Amino acid sequence: MIPLYGISILYLYLPLLIFSWGWLRPEVAAAVTALLAGCAWHFRAELRSRFELCRRSLVGTLLVAVGWTVCVGAGGLGYPNGDDWRKHNAVLKDLTLKTWPVVYDYPVAGIEGDRHALVFYFAYHLPAAVVGKVAGWKAANYAIFLWTLLGTVLVLLWVERLVGGRPGVAALLFVFASGMDALGILLRGQRLFAPTEHLEVWASVWQLSSDTTLLFWVPHQALGGWLATALLIDGAVRARRSSSALLESFGALLWSPLACIGLLPFAALRLLRQPREWLRAWPTWTAFPLLGGLLLAFYAALRISILPAFVGGEIFGPLAGNYLLFTTLEFGLFFWVCRGAASGEWRLLWWIAGVSLALIPFGRIGYYNDFVMRVSIPALFALWLLVAKGLLGGDLPKRRRWLLAGMVLVGALTAGAEFTRSFKLFRVRIAKENRVREVPRVHALPELNVLYLGDPEAPFFRYLARRQP
């Protein structure tokens, strides 16, 4: 019996508490803490609830989580993938060594102004940065590995709880879950792929990342998005009171604002079922809009617009064929084949996942179209749970289960390529402190730097943030 719900909420909200006392004026930080304490008291029954998981499930899940995490590259263990991990190390170093709020007092090429504030969804980095401030750079690296491992264990325990079946099998299916990128490369590029190739880029315009790609490249968005989705789905399946949906979904806002967009339909499912219940729960509808507004004011300090662009005209025009092939291979066939595994409350979750994934490609944000890659995190999480339920349960006909198993094996090639690259380039080496660049100097392209740098004279920093000594 473990308090899985309470530990997951603490994992999501600990970075927000650190952010509050590190970035906000003391009186604002005290108000945020008081609001969160009020919510914790309101949901004390849920936070104390314990879930029964057999010892074999715990051991199997822990083994899968350790094997998965050691390949991520967090803390110098495993291969750190490309610019993403150069950025993660830079964010961790700046949060560890610089005064909060972090401000850079020099001009950056292609960006207006001579001073720039670090404005980023860095919930993943904050607990390790606190350890680093106390014990140094190496300790920060050890801490971020352990923090990643804890998050991975929590996510996989929720997968085991929601899917069931033989211990460890659902967790393994989740690790290797992916769209059929290899088939997309074969059909669109008419070629075979290299063993270490990053396969998701085959559609060029859009990407839906495999679970292993998400953990290896963007754990700062994946872990929070997965955990919040797991909590929302568990609450829907077990008819937990609707007001807890706000607690579960807002917990991911400092982890990934894009993943939070993908959480909205799952939260709406819960809230619309019991509207009177959450309206009576005053700590939720007073605290979370205020907390959400505070974080949105922080993100609004960025020097670029964070609103998505609509690309429907292209999808109904020159990209129509590409869109149909992309949606079919990435999720459409999985969505159709596993529909027999969706009964009761899972039927609504099945519809939410499918409709969300069909609509998400109509939006675009960022140089690499991060909108599609990251807003899709919750819907893909729900879809892969349904795929695992279809394979491990008895609701699908035998032929359909075999078809689904074949599709899962094709999709697993994507995660296999990520693992192959990690194994081939595996290393145990903490990046030297003097070799890690500051965030403004990680990327040469201004289009990427503007995603992390904001105006230190923006309203958030003028009225809500603490002053730098």
C-alpha positions, 0 to 999 in steps of 0.5 A, spaced: 500 500 500 503 506 497 500 513 497 501 514 490 496 519 489 499 524 494 506 522 492 504 524 485 501 531 487 507 533 491 512 531 485 508 536 481 507 541 486 514 541 489 517 545 483 511 551 484 513 552 491 520 553 490 519 557 484 514 561 488 519 563 494 525 563 489 522 568 484 516 572 487 515 577 492 515 574 499 508 576 500 506 573 494 510 567 495 506 566 502 499 567 499 501 562 494 503 557 499 497 559 503 492 557 497 496 551 496 495 549 503 488 550 503 487 546 497 491 540 500 487 541 506 481 540 502 483 534 498 486 531 504 482 524 503 485 523 496 492 525 498 492 520 504 489 515 500 493 508 499 493 504 493 494 496 493 500 494 488 503 487 489 510 486 490 511 483 483 508 489 480 513 494 484 519 490 483 517 489 475 516 497 474 522 499 478 526 495 474 523 497 467 524 505 470 531 504 472 533 501 465 529 506 462 532 512 466 539 510 465 539 511 458 536 518 458 542 522 459 540 526 466 546 527 470 551 525 465 549 518 465 547 515 458 547 519 452 544 526 452 541 527 445 543 533 441 541 541 443 536 539 448 540 536 453 545 542 452 539 546 453 537 542 459 544 542 462 545 550 461 538 551 464 540 547 470 547 550 471 544 557 470 539 555 476 544 552 480 549 558 480 545 564 478 541 569 483 534 568 482 530 570 478 535 569 473 537 575 469 543 575 463 546 582 463 548 582 456 545 583 449 544 577 445 544 577 437 537 578 434 533 579 440 531 586 442 534 589 449 541 588 453 538 585 459 534 578 458 530 574 464 530 566 464 523 565 462 522 557 461 518 552 464 523 549 468 519 545 474 523 539 472 530 543 473 528 546 480 529 541 485 536 539 483 538 546 482 536 547 490 541 541 491 546 544 487 546 551 490 547 547 497 552 542 495 555 544 488 554 542 481 556 535 481 550 534 486 545 537 482 547 532 476 546 526 481 539 530 484 536 531 477 538 523 475 534 521 481 529 526 480 528 523 473 528 516 476 522 518 481 518 521 476 519 515 471 517 510 477 511 514 478 508 514 471 510 507 470 506 505 477 500 509 474 500 505 467 500 499 471 495 501 475 490 503 470 492 498 465 493 492 469 495 485 467 501 481 468 506 485 472 511 489 468 508 488 462 504 494 461 510 498 463 514 495 457 509 496 452 508 504 454 516 504 454 516 502 447 509 505 444 510 509 438 506 511 432 508 507 425 514 511 423 518 506 420 512 505 415 512 512 414 519 512 412 518 506 407 512 509 404 514 516 403 521 516 403 521 509 399 528 507 403 530 503 409 532 507 416 539 507 419 539 503 426 540 510 430 536 514 426 531 519 429 525 516 426 519 521 428 521 526 422 519 522 416 512 527 415 517 533 416 511 538 417 509 534 424 511 529 429 508 525 434 514 523 439 514 516 442 514 515 449 522 513 449 523 519 445 519 524 450 523 521 456 530 521 452 529 528 449 524 532 453 523 529 460 521 536 463 515 536 459 513 529 458 514 527 466 509 532 468 504 531 462 504 524 463 503 524 471 497 530 470 494 525 465 494 519 469 491 523 475 485 525 471 484 519 467 484 515 474 479 520 477 475 519 471 475 511 471 474 511 479 469 517 479 473 521 484 470 528 485 470 533 480 474 539 483 480 534 484 481 535 476 483 542 477 488 540 482 491 535 477 491 539 471 494 545 474 500 541 477 503 541 470 503 548 468 510 550 470 512 543 467 509 544 460 504 549 458 503 546 451 502 539 455 496 543 459 493 545 453 492 538 451 490 536 458 484 541 457 479 536 454 480 531 460 479 536 465 473 538 462 470 531 462 471 531 469 468 538 471 462 537 466 460 530 470 459 534 477 459 541 476 455 543 482 461 539 486 467 543 484 463 550 484 462 548 491 469 547 492 471 554 493 479 552 494 479 550 487 476 555 483 479 561 487 486 558 488 487 555 481 485 561 476 490 565 481 496 561 480 494 560 473 494 567 472 501 568 475 504 563 471 501 565 465 504 572 467 511 569 467 510 566 460 507 573 458 514 576 459 517 572 453 519 577 447 515 573 442 507 571 442 506 564 445 499 563 441 498 558 436 498 559 429 492 556 425 494 552 419 488 549 417 488 552 410 494 548 408 491 541 411 485 542 406 490 544 401 497 542 399 498 538 405 491 534 405 495 527 403 500 528 408 496 529 413 492 523 412 498 519 411 501 522 418 494 521 422 493 514 419 500 511 421 501 515 427 495 514 431 489 513 426 490 505 425 491 504 433 485 508 435 480 504 430 483 497 432 483 498 440 476 501 440 473 494 443 478 495 449 474 502 450 468 501 455 464 505 460 468 511 462 474 509 457 469 510 451 469 517 452 477 517 454 478 514 447 474 519 443 477 525 447 484 522 445 482 520 438 479 527 436 484 531 440 490 528 436 486 529 429 485 536 431 492 538 434 496 538 427 491 544 425 496 548 430 503 551 430 508 554 435 515 554 434 521 553 430 520 545 430 512 546 431 512 544 438 505 545 438 504 538 435 509 534 439 507 537 446 500 538 446 499 531 444 502 528 450 496 527 454 492 524 448 497 519 446 498 517 453 491 515 453 491 512 447 497 508 449 493 506 455 488 503 451 492 499 446 495 496 452 488 494 455 487 491 448 493 487 448 493 485 455 485 484 456 480 480 453 475 485 450 478 484 443 477 479 438 483 474 437 485 477 430 484 484 432 489 483 437 494 480 433 493 486 428 494 490 434 500 486 436 503 487 429 502 494 429 505 495 436 512 491 434 512 496 428 511 502 432 517 499 437 522 500 432 522 508 433 523 507 441 528 501 438 532 506 434 532 511 440 535 505 445 540 503 439 543 510 439 543 511 447 547 504 447 552 505 442 554 512 445 553 511 452 557 514 457 558 516 464 560 523 464 558 529 468 559 535 463 564 540 466 561 546 469 566 551 465 564 547 459 556 548 459 554 555 456 549 559 459 542 559 456 543 565 451 549 562 448 546 555 447 543 556 440 546 560 435 539 561 432 535 567 435 528 563 433 530 558 438 533 563 443 527 567 444 523 561 447 527 562 453 529 569 454 524 574 456 523 582 458 526 583 465 521 589 465 515 586 463 509 586 468 511 580 472 518 582 474 516 589 475 510 587 480 510 580 482 517 578 482 522 579 488 528 584 486 535 581 485 540 583 490 
